[in-house]
Amino acid sequence: MEFAKKDLIKYYVEMKRIRLVEGEIANNYYNEVREMHTPIHLYDGQEAIAVGVCQQLDKDDIIFSNHRCHGHYLAKGGNLKKMIAELFSKETGCCKGRGGSMHLADKEAGVALSSAIVAGNVSIGTGYALGLKQQGKRNIAVVFLGDGATEEGSVYESICFARLHNLPVMYVCENNLYAISTAYNIREPLKYVSDKFKTIIETYVINGNNIIEVADTAVKCVRRVREGEGPVFIECLTYRLRDHHNIKTGVESGYRTQEEWDKWNEKSPIKFMEDYLLDKNWISKQEIERIDTELKKEIESAFQYAHESQLPCPKSLFDNLWG
């Protein structure tokens, strides 16, 4: 599929926005007063997947994210100010300060929930898709999961259930080659994660760092699922540039090499798209600088909003909590 110039520039801006947001979170995480207490799992390096998929969805399509949810939340249209306030545990946060980084939600944007439990969102998203079908709606559910999550039994069970009942759900697996600090090739005997599911549902293996390929696949799969042709599983090959849970690269922890990190950093989705747009003369370096300046102003405003917001009243500790 051919994408218009304006669409590709928009994709680039959305990816850059996510990267800059994550960078500012990292800059603030270990500040002197340590205002941000929530555990964080940053999305650097995987931006093409969230943007490429979410840009093809309708507002009423619902996404179900995981512990590494910032990119999905923002790509689907989640409120940035409320997200940053949530990371600072403020009452103005998207979950009123009760959720933190791993539990972002924005009902208006179609971000149903983010689950900190590995694969915890998969069965929930599948169940939501069942509800959509029973109600006769044309909306779809999109579940984001990592390669490590596919090693949980509930994923296989959910995929079997989705295929059996022909549910309107799209599983997007971000195979970033690591489950915490354990490499994919010493955990799995198969070349691809999707090989485990290809006899059950339609599967795709794509370059998750190429947003054009991600968006093209997403367009086809969203159409297929929406038209009632069955669930799909998209495996996006990518690489997280940050540590599993930290602001570092993971090289310092010793489970991957600087050489490996450098190789994948060169294949960063933002670098790919920037080079592509510059090569086609669809954008200039001056325009890139302008985009960066505007995004940084927006992000600075969001952090200021979070800093100025109030912490929840201790008496309201159990408000808005359900178990």
C-alpha positions as a Python dict, from the first residue, in 0.01 Angstrom:
ca = {
    (1, 'M'): (0, 0, 0),
    (2, 'E'): (123, 349, -85),
    (3, 'F'): (107, 601, 198),
    (4, 'A'): (72, 973, 137),
    (5, 'K'): (352, 1212, 228),
    (6, 'K'): (142, 1377, 501),
    (7, 'D'): (67, 1040, 660),
    (8, 'L'): (431, 935, 674),
    (9, 'I'): (533, 1269, 822),
    (10, 'K'): (259, 1229, 1081),
    (11, 'Y'): (388, 881, 1166),
    (12, 'Y'): (737, 1023, 1207),
    (13, 'V'): (616, 1300, 1437),
    (14, 'E'): (418, 1055, 1651),
    (15, 'M'): (720, 825, 1687),
    (16, 'K'): (947, 1116, 1772),
    (17, 'R'): (696, 1237, 2030),
    (18, 'I'): (702, 900, 2207),
    (19, 'R'): (1084, 889, 2201),
    (20, 'L'): (1115, 1241, 2345),
    (21, 'V'): (855, 1170, 2614),
    (22, 'E'): (1045, 859, 2722),
    (23, 'G'): (1369, 1054, 2722),
    (24, 'E'): (1227, 1320, 2951),
    (25, 'I'): (1086, 1054, 3184),
    (26, 'A'): (1436, 903, 3202),
    (27, 'N'): (1584, 1246, 3275),
    (28, 'N'): (1342, 1299, 3564),
    (29, 'Y'): (1328, 950, 3709),
    (30, 'Y'): (1630, 971, 3937),
    (31, 'N'): (1620, 1342, 4018),
    (32, 'E'): (1734, 1459, 4362),
    (33, 'V'): (1390, 1467, 4524),
    (34, 'R'): (1280, 1141, 4353),
    (35, 'E'): (920, 1248, 4285),
    (36, 'M'): (854, 958, 4047),
    (37, 'H'): (814, 639, 4251),
    (38, 'T'): (643, 417, 3995),
    (39, 'P'): (845, 139, 3825),
    (40, 'I'): (900, 228, 3458),
    (41, 'H'): (950, 20, 3144),
    (42, 'L'): (1047, 254, 2861),
    (43, 'Y'): (947, 204, 2497),
    (44, 'D'): (1252, 341, 2314),
    (45, 'G'): (1318, 152, 1990),
    (46, 'Q'): (971, 5, 1943),
    (47, 'E'): (782, 321, 1840),
    (48, 'A'): (700, 207, 1486),
    (49, 'I'): (479, -72, 1618),
    (50, 'A'): (255, 137, 1841),
    (51, 'V'): (222, 416, 1585),
    (52, 'G'): (195, 194, 1279),
    (53, 'V'): (-86, -9, 1435),
    (54, 'C'): (-279, 257, 1627),
    (55, 'Q'): (-289, 500, 1334),
    (56, 'Q'): (-505, 247, 1148),
    (57, 'L'): (-762, 215, 1427),
    (58, 'D'): (-1087, 400, 1484),
    (59, 'K'): (-1136, 592, 1807),
    (60, 'D'): (-1385, 328, 1928),
    (61, 'D'): (-1144, 40, 1867),
    (62, 'I'): (-997, -61, 2201),
    (63, 'I'): (-636, -146, 2282),
    (64, 'F'): (-513, -361, 2571),
    (65, 'S'): (-155, -291, 2669),
    (66, 'N'): (108, -434, 2902),
    (67, 'H'): (374, -313, 3145),
    (68, 'R'): (559, -132, 2861),
    (69, 'C'): (256, 77, 2776),
    (70, 'H'): (362, 441, 2729),
    (71, 'G'): (398, 411, 2350),
    (72, 'H'): (66, 234, 2300),
    (73, 'Y'): (-116, 485, 2521),
    (74, 'L'): (24, 787, 2336),
    (75, 'A'): (-12, 638, 1988),
    (76, 'K'): (-381, 568, 2050),
    (77, 'G'): (-438, 927, 2158),
    (78, 'G'): (-405, 903, 2536),
    (79, 'N'): (-376, 1237, 2716),
    (80, 'L'): (-8, 1323, 2768),
    (81, 'K'): (-57, 1557, 3064),
    (82, 'K'): (-265, 1296, 3247),
    (83, 'M'): (-7, 1028, 3170),
    (84, 'I'): (282, 1228, 3316),
    (85, 'A'): (72, 1323, 3619),
    (86, 'E'): (0, 953, 3669),
    (87, 'L'): (371, 875, 3674),
    (88, 'F'): (407, 1132, 3952),
    (89, 'S'): (115, 970, 4141),
    (90, 'K'): (-94, 1287, 4115),
    (91, 'E'): (-471, 1315, 4150),
    (92, 'T'): (-488, 1459, 3796),
    (93, 'G'): (-334, 1144, 3651),
    (94, 'C'): (-522, 926, 3404),
    (95, 'C'): (-590, 679, 3688),
    (96, 'K'): (-596, 945, 3962),
    (97, 'G'): (-246, 852, 4072),
    (98, 'R'): (-340, 497, 4170),
    (99, 'G'): (-203, 313, 3868),
    (100, 'G'): (141, 444, 3788),
    (101, 'S'): (340, 369, 3475),
    (102, 'M'): (219, 12, 3422),
    (103, 'H'): (-154, 78, 3454),
    (104, 'L'): (-238, 355, 3208),
    (105, 'A'): (-590, 395, 3072),
    (106, 'D'): (-785, 657, 2878),
    (107, 'K'): (-1144, 563, 2805),
    (108, 'E'): (-1201, 854, 2567),
    (109, 'A'): (-902, 751, 2354),
    (110, 'G'): (-987, 380, 2349),
    (111, 'V'): (-711, 270, 2587),
    (112, 'A'): (-898, 15, 2796),
    (113, 'L'): (-627, -91, 3037),
    (114, 'S'): (-264, -177, 3076),
    (115, 'S'): (-177, -484, 3282),
    (116, 'A'): (147, -521, 3475),
    (117, 'I'): (93, -897, 3486),
    (118, 'V'): (275, -1054, 3192),
    (119, 'A'): (8, -1174, 2945),
    (120, 'G'): (-262, -1056, 3187),
    (121, 'N'): (-414, -835, 2918),
    (122, 'V'): (-440, -1111, 2657),
    (123, 'S'): (-738, -1301, 2795),
    (124, 'I'): (-909, -976, 2895),
    (125, 'G'): (-875, -834, 2544),
    (126, 'T'): (-1000, -1162, 2399),
    (127, 'G'): (-1302, -1152, 2627),
    (128, 'Y'): (-1372, -795, 2524),
    (129, 'A'): (-1365, -905, 2159),
    (130, 'L'): (-1625, -1170, 2244),
    (131, 'G'): (-1845, -894, 2384),
    (132, 'L'): (-1802, -687, 2068),
    (133, 'K'): (-1913, -981, 1856),
    (134, 'Q'): (-2213, -1060, 2074),
    (135, 'Q'): (-2324, -697, 2053),
    (136, 'G'): (-2285, -693, 1676),
    (137, 'K'): (-2037, -405, 1677),
    (138, 'R'): (-1780, -338, 1404),
    (139, 'N'): (-1511, -228, 1647),
    (140, 'I'): (-1211, -447, 1713),
    (141, 'A'): (-985, -523, 2009),
    (142, 'V'): (-607, -498, 1978),
    (143, 'V'): (-384, -675, 2228),
    (144, 'F'): (-16, -579, 2260),
    (145, 'L'): (216, -841, 2408),
    (146, 'G'): (584, -925, 2415),
    (147, 'D'): (770, -1238, 2309),
    (148, 'G'): (806, -1339, 2674),
    (149, 'A'): (431, -1321, 2726),
    (150, 'T'): (374, -1589, 2462),
    (151, 'E'): (532, -1837, 2703),
    (152, 'E'): (231, -1801, 2932),
    (153, 'G'): (-40, -2064, 2888),
    (154, 'S'): (-321, -1808, 2885),
    (155, 'V'): (-196, -1674, 2552),
    (156, 'Y'): (-237, -2009, 2376),
    (157, 'E'): (-577, -2057, 2540),
    (158, 'S'): (-691, -1710, 2436),
    (159, 'I'): (-578, -1753, 2077),
    (160, 'C'): (-754, -2090, 2052),
    (161, 'F'): (-1071, -1935, 2195),
    (162, 'A'): (-1051, -1640, 1955),
    (163, 'R'): (-1012, -1870, 1655),
    (164, 'L'): (-1288, -2105, 1772),
    (165, 'H'): (-1535, -1817, 1804),
    (166, 'N'): (-1399, -1608, 1516),
    (167, 'L'): (-1349, -1303, 1738),
    (168, 'P'): (-1260, -950, 1620),
    (169, 'V'): (-921, -934, 1790),
    (170, 'M'): (-573, -857, 1665),
    (171, 'Y'): (-272, -978, 1865),
    (172, 'V'): (37, -763, 1813),
    (173, 'C'): (350, -932, 1946),
    (174, 'E'): (649, -703, 1992),
    (175, 'N'): (937, -948, 1974),
    (176, 'N'): (1219, -734, 2115),
    (177, 'L'): (1440, -1042, 2161),
    (178, 'Y'): (1445, -1034, 2542),
    (179, 'A'): (1223, -1143, 2828),
    (180, 'I'): (1367, -920, 3101),
    (181, 'S'): (1735, -1016, 3051),
    (182, 'T'): (1697, -1359, 2891),
    (183, 'A'): (1757, -1367, 2515),
    (184, 'Y'): (1497, -1519, 2284),
    (185, 'N'): (1737, -1772, 2130),
    (186, 'I'): (1807, -1941, 2464),
    (187, 'R'): (1439, -1958, 2560),
    (188, 'E'): (1271, -2073, 2241),
    (189, 'P'): (1343, -2357, 1994),
    (190, 'L'): (1145, -2191, 1713),
    (191, 'K'): (1274, -1922, 1479),
    (192, 'Y'): (967, -1705, 1531),
    (193, 'V'): (718, -1666, 1814),
    (194, 'S'): (433, -1687, 1565),
    (195, 'D'): (538, -2039, 1463),
    (196, 'K'): (360, -2155, 1780),
    (197, 'F'): (28, -2022, 1657),
    (198, 'K'): (34, -2040, 1277),
    (199, 'T'): (-172, -2360, 1262),
    (200, 'I'): (-445, -2188, 1465),
    (201, 'I'): (-484, -1837, 1327),
    (202, 'E'): (-350, -1618, 1048),
    (203, 'T'): (4, -1504, 1139),
    (204, 'Y'): (244, -1245, 1001),
    (205, 'V'): (614, -1182, 1068),
    (206, 'I'): (727, -830, 986),
    (207, 'N'): (1007, -580, 1044),
    (208, 'G'): (880, -393, 1347),
    (209, 'N'): (1133, -112, 1295),
    (210, 'N'): (997, -24, 951),
    (211, 'I'): (682, 177, 1012),
    (212, 'I'): (578, 155, 648),
    (213, 'E'): (574, -224, 670),
    (214, 'V'): (399, -214, 1007),
    (215, 'A'): (132, 27, 885),
    (216, 'D'): (77, -166, 562),
    (217, 'T'): (29, -493, 751),
    (218, 'A'): (-195, -323, 1007),
    (219, 'V'): (-422, -179, 737),
    (220, 'K'): (-477, -526, 589),
    (221, 'C'): (-523, -697, 925),
    (222, 'V'): (-758, -436, 1069),
    (223, 'R'): (-974, -466, 759),
    (224, 'R'): (-972, -847, 781),
    (225, 'V'): (-1065, -853, 1151),
    (226, 'R'): (-1330, -583, 1114),
    (227, 'E'): (-1496, -770, 827),
    (228, 'G'): (-1533, -1081, 1042),
    (229, 'E'): (-1267, -1287, 866),
    (230, 'G'): (-1107, -1397, 1192),
    (231, 'P'): (-839, -1299, 1443),
    (232, 'V'): (-476, -1240, 1345),
    (233, 'F'): (-136, -1255, 1513),
    (234, 'I'): (128, -1007, 1396),
    (235, 'E'): (485, -1067, 1511),
    (236, 'C'): (689, -747, 1490),
    (237, 'L'): (1064, -803, 1508),
    (238, 'T'): (1220, -517, 1702),
    (239, 'Y'): (1459, -428, 1984),
    (240, 'R'): (1418, -228, 2302),
    (241, 'L'): (1696, 23, 2342),
    (242, 'R'): (1650, 59, 2718),
    (243, 'D'): (1696, -192, 2996),
    (244, 'H'): (1392, -399, 3091),
    (245, 'H'): (1310, -184, 3390),
    (246, 'N'): (1542, 113, 3409),
    (247, 'I'): (1672, 409, 3213),
    (248, 'K'): (1998, 241, 3105),
    (249, 'T'): (2070, 33, 2794),
    (250, 'G'): (2106, -314, 2940),
    (251, 'V'): (2469, -329, 2831),
    (252, 'E'): (2569, -225, 3183),
    (253, 'S'): (2386, -527, 3323),
    (254, 'G'): (2596, -763, 3113),
    (255, 'Y'): (2321, -952, 2933),
    (256, 'R'): (2387, -791, 2596),
    (257, 'T'): (2688, -636, 2427),
    (258, 'Q'): (2759, -281, 2318),
    (259, 'E'): (2812, -414, 1965),
    (260, 'E'): (2462, -564, 1959),
    (261, 'W'): (2307, -247, 2099),
    (262, 'D'): (2490, -27, 1846),
    (263, 'K'): (2375, -247, 1558),
    (264, 'W'): (2010, -218, 1657),
    (265, 'N'): (2037, 151, 1739),
    (266, 'E'): (2141, 205, 1378),
    (267, 'K'): (1817, 30, 1277),
    (268, 'S'): (1605, 249, 1504),
    (269, 'P'): (1257, 311, 1357),
    (270, 'I'): (1295, 687, 1399),
    (271, 'K'): (1630, 692, 1219),
    (272, 'F'): (1481, 477, 941),
    (273, 'M'): (1188, 713, 891),
    (274, 'E'): (1397, 1027, 919),
    (275, 'D'): (1641, 900, 654),
    (276, 'Y'): (1349, 794, 433),
    (277, 'L'): (1181, 1135, 447),
    (278, 'L'): (1508, 1324, 395),
    (279, 'D'): (1600, 1104, 99),
    (280, 'K'): (1266, 1180, -68),
    (281, 'N'): (1302, 1551, 12),
    (282, 'W'): (970, 1534, 195),
    (283, 'I'): (1121, 1696, 501),
    (284, 'S'): (1425, 1912, 575),
    (285, 'K'): (1663, 1918, 869),
    (286, 'Q'): (1521, 2259, 958),
    (287, 'E'): (1171, 2111, 971),
    (288, 'I'): (1298, 1829, 1192),
    (289, 'E'): (1443, 2086, 1431),
    (290, 'R'): (1111, 2272, 1433),
    (291, 'I'): (923, 1949, 1507),
    (292, 'D'): (1160, 1870, 1794),
    (293, 'T'): (1118, 2219, 1939),
    (294, 'E'): (738, 2200, 1929),
    (295, 'L'): (732, 1853, 2081),
    (296, 'K'): (969, 1951, 2360),
    (297, 'K'): (746, 2248, 2448),
    (298, 'E'): (444, 2017, 2470),
    (299, 'I'): (635, 1770, 2687),
    (300, 'E'): (771, 2045, 2912),
    (301, 'S'): (415, 2170, 2962),
    (302, 'A'): (300, 1819, 3056),
    (303, 'F'): (573, 1785, 3318),
    (304, 'Q'): (492, 2129, 3457),
    (305, 'Y'): (127, 2024, 3483),
    (306, 'A'): (231, 1714, 3674),
    (307, 'H'): (459, 1905, 3911),
    (308, 'E'): (186, 2160, 3987),
    (309, 'S'): (-85, 1898, 4042),
    (310, 'Q'): (-179, 1778, 4388),
    (311, 'L'): (-118, 1436, 4538),
    (312, 'P'): (-435, 1243, 4629),
    (313, 'C'): (-580, 1314, 4970),
    (314, 'P'): (-485, 1029, 5208),
    (315, 'K'): (-851, 992, 5304),
    (316, 'S'): (-931, 906, 4941),
    (317, 'L'): (-678, 621, 4933),
    (318, 'F'): (-937, 354, 4852),
    (319, 'D'): (-1150, 565, 4617),
    (320, 'N'): (-1173, 448, 4255),
    (321, 'L'): (-1027, 107, 4340),
    (322, 'W'): (-1194, -220, 4245),
    (323, 'G'): (-1073, -573, 4299),
}
